Amino acid sequence: MSNVVNGDAEVSGESYTNNLTHTVSASFSISSSPVATYTSPSPGKAGSLLARTATRTSVKQLKPFATEDIKILLLENINKTGRDVLTAQGYQVEYLKSSLPEDELIEKIRDVHVIGIRSKTKLTARVLREAKNLLVVGCFCIGTNQVDTQFAAQHGVAVFNSPFSNSRSVAELVIGEIIALARQLGDRSSELHKGTWNKVSSGCWEIRGKTLGIIGYGHIGSQLSVLAEAMGMTVIFFDAVNLMAMGTAKQVPTLEALLQGSDFVTCHVPELPETHKMISSQEFGQMRTGSYLINASRGSVIDIPALIDAMRAGKVAGAALDVYPSEPGGNGDYFNNELNSWAEDLRSLKNIILTPHIGGSTEEAQSAIGVEVSEALVRYVNEGATLGAVNMPEVNLRSLTMDEPNHVRMIYIHHNVPGVLRKVNEILGDHNVDKQMTDSRGDVAYLMADISDVSGSVIKELYQSLESLSSRIVTRVLY
Ligand SMILES: NC(=O)c1ccc[n+]([C@@H]2O[C@H](COP(=O)([O-])OP(=O)(O)OC[C@H]3O[C@@H](n4cnc5c(N)ncnc54)[C@H](O)[C@@H]3O)[C@@H](O)[C@H]2O)c1
């Protein structure tokens, strides 16, 4: 194997690679990363950084080693936008349309550094234990329940997802449902599908001038607020924290005030113990007679038998549900009493729109998820940034520049035990640590340090010293 010139420093590739192979493949070449195609995000900023920063040539693109050595397995028909981001980096990308049975998955995962999945692939402890080269998991979806994230963290494997790429899709669905409920569109359409002409105006309303009450004013709730005001609605919202209102929306101090003041109530809170059945009999009693309820958040938020009672009593004039306490694992005739004991009562109600958890299911959302998760994977592999990781502390350092050719970035994922930083800093302390950041999440801590003016042999020494500490989970070197 030849020596490779890295900026000003000449490094002996053979000896070096022997000591780095626990996270990388055997093939080795140190790259000086001469072409700056993107930069690290500044802390707190995720998203389309690759394209936005493409022209900033002063930034040095870090790499763990030759990018063609990075092996990526993408399962479950990951959107092309995501595949494109990864192949553009020069990584070896294998793409499969389906998920894999566990034994096949174990065979494949042994070899890869990155795996991209959606909701069907289960990355259990049994599977992850075999993934000796794995650096990072990308969940190209919202949820991460399919991954044993704690086991992954304990073994130095970061997990990323895309929680907010579909916020707009949900907000638009809710706008459609507000009008559909006010005009009883679901009932009129299904009557006519059965051949019945039923032209009525009684109980049908315009939404202009009506009040929309939003419970949970986060990514989706605030998008919805803007759309609803544009359609002539008055918006009030209730949230656990004080928030800046969009447009002329007003925050109300209690859930009761929201329920009493709204013609339409829509829920956009996370699933938490506090939000479990947060709309039940008492809350239906506080709603205006003839008002409407929409839930596209989580199924546990509404007490559905209480909703059925409120609709039968005429208290609630219509409802739209996209999420349920139990949801089937696949498509088919599963929405029945076996799944949820009240399913058939719910189905029999008038003016109720029932959708199969499609709030975020649009082409645009899939495409945005593809880009967001792939970019997070690239940032993690190339620069070590954990911004947005669901199982690691969020750590990032500002980018190195082309004027810093002999700098190295050390990443040390370790058990969060007393005295560990003293030992790490004893190792790094003799060198010029330009910048350093560390944070912990539970038992796992993540340290990044940029060190200037180091030769190949010093990098090797630093690497070996960190590797020999008993607190070590994973050590990585980027340059
Ligand atoms: N139907 C779908 O396909 C779909 C798609 C995406 C998201 N979702 C769900 O929508 C919900 C909202 O998502 P988001 O991205 O807007 O979340 P978010 O985290 O951006 O916002 C949630 C808001 O709820 C508030 N909140 C938390 N607990 C509360 C409480 N007890 N009372 C009042 N407010 C409270 C938070 O302060 C926050 O402002 C989540 O449950 C998410 O899982 C559903």
The ligand as an SDF file (V2000), in Angstrom:
LIG
                    3D

 44 48  0  0  0  0  0  0  0  0999 V2000
  -51.0130   11.9720   11.1590 N   0  0  0  0  0  0  0  0  0  0  0  0
  -49.7720   11.9240   10.7730 C   0  0  0  0  0  0  0  0  0  0  0  0
  -49.4370   11.2910    9.7730 O   0  0  0  0  0  0  0  0  0  0  0  0
  -48.7300   12.6720   11.5510 C   0  0  0  0  0  0  0  0  0  0  0  0
  -47.5990   13.1420   10.8810 C   0  0  0  0  0  0  0  0  0  0  0  0
  -46.6610   13.8990   11.6080 C   0  0  0  0  0  0  0  0  0  0  0  0
  -46.8500   14.1060   12.9620 C   0  0  0  0  0  0  0  0  0  0  0  0
  -47.9260   13.5880   13.5840 N   0  0  0  0  0  0  0  0  0  0  0  0
  -48.1550   13.8190   15.0240 C   0  0  0  0  0  0  0  0  0  0  0  0
  -48.6010   15.1580   15.2010 O   0  0  0  0  0  0  0  0  0  0  0  0
  -48.2840   15.6020   16.5100 C   0  0  0  0  0  0  0  0  0  0  0  0
  -47.7050   17.0030   16.4630 C   0  0  0  0  0  0  0  0  0  0  0  0
  -46.5280   16.9880   15.6890 O   0  0  0  0  0  0  0  0  0  0  0  0
  -45.5940   18.2820   15.5950 P   0  0  0  0  0  0  0  0  0  0  0  0
  -44.5380   17.9540   14.6310 O   0  0  0  0  0  0  0  0  0  0  0  0
  -46.3870   19.5220   15.3950 O   0  0  0  0  0  0  0  0  0  0  0  0
  -45.0050   18.2640   17.0840 O   0  0  0  0  0  0  0  0  0  0  0  0
  -44.2360   19.4420   17.8190 P   0  0  0  0  0  0  0  0  0  0  0  0
  -43.3810   18.7950   18.8240 O   0  0  0  0  0  0  0  0  0  0  0  0
  -43.6230   20.3670   16.8480 O   0  0  0  0  0  0  0  0  0  0  0  0
  -45.4090   20.2410   18.5700 O   0  0  0  0  0  0  0  0  0  0  0  0
  -46.1380   19.7080   19.6430 C   0  0  0  0  0  0  0  0  0  0  0  0
  -46.6390   20.8610   20.5080 C   0  0  0  0  0  0  0  0  0  0  0  0
  -47.4670   20.3140   21.5360 O   0  0  0  0  0  0  0  0  0  0  0  0
  -47.1910   21.0170   22.7420 C   0  0  0  0  0  0  0  0  0  0  0  0
  -47.5770   20.2110   23.8910 N   0  0  0  0  0  0  0  0  0  0  0  0
  -46.9240   19.1570   24.4350 C   0  0  0  0  0  0  0  0  0  0  0  0
  -47.6210   18.6750   25.4780 N   0  0  0  0  0  0  0  0  0  0  0  0
  -48.7230   19.4410   25.5940 C   0  0  0  0  0  0  0  0  0  0  0  0
  -49.8240   19.4470   26.4930 C   0  0  0  0  0  0  0  0  0  0  0  0
  -49.9280   18.5350   27.4810 N   0  0  0  0  0  0  0  0  0  0  0  0
  -50.7650   20.3820   26.3310 N   0  0  0  0  0  0  0  0  0  0  0  0
  -50.6710   21.2990   25.3400 C   0  0  0  0  0  0  0  0  0  0  0  0
  -49.6560   21.3500   24.4530 N   0  0  0  0  0  0  0  0  0  0  0  0
  -48.6960   20.4300   24.5920 C   0  0  0  0  0  0  0  0  0  0  0  0
  -45.7000   21.2730   22.6680 C   0  0  0  0  0  0  0  0  0  0  0  0
  -45.3250   22.3390   23.5440 O   0  0  0  0  0  0  0  0  0  0  0  0
  -45.5210   21.6260   21.1910 C   0  0  0  0  0  0  0  0  0  0  0  0
  -45.6670   23.0250   20.9600 O   0  0  0  0  0  0  0  0  0  0  0  0
  -47.3650   14.5330   17.0840 C   0  0  0  0  0  0  0  0  0  0  0  0
  -48.1210   13.6980   17.9280 O   0  0  0  0  0  0  0  0  0  0  0  0
  -46.9260   13.7450   15.8860 C   0  0  0  0  0  0  0  0  0  0  0  0
  -46.6330   12.4010   16.2310 O   0  0  0  0  0  0  0  0  0  0  0  0
  -48.8840   12.8940   12.9150 C   0  0  0  0  0  0  0  0  0  0  0  0
  1  2  1  0
  2  3  2  0
  2  4  1  0
  4  5  1  0
  4 44  2  0
  5  6  2  0
  6  7  1  0
  7  8  2  0
  8  9  1  0
  8 44  1  0
  9 10  1  0
  9 42  1  0
 10 11  1  0
 11 12  1  0
 11 40  1  0
 12 13  1  0
 13 14  1  0
 14 15  2  0
 14 16  1  0
 14 17  1  0
 17 18  1  0
 18 19  2  0
 18 20  1  0
 18 21  1  0
 21 22  1  0
 22 23  1  0
 23 24  1  0
 23 38  1  0
 24 25  1  0
 25 26  1  0
 25 36  1  0
 26 27  1  0
 26 35  1  0
 27 28  2  0
 28 29  1  0
 29 30  1  0
 29 35  2  0
 30 31  1  0
 30 32  2  0
 32 33  1  0
 33 34  2  0
 34 35  1  0
 36 37  1  0
 36 38  1  0
 38 39  1  0
 40 41  1  0
 40 42  1  0
 42 43  1  0
M  CHG  2   8   1  16  -1
M  END
$$$$
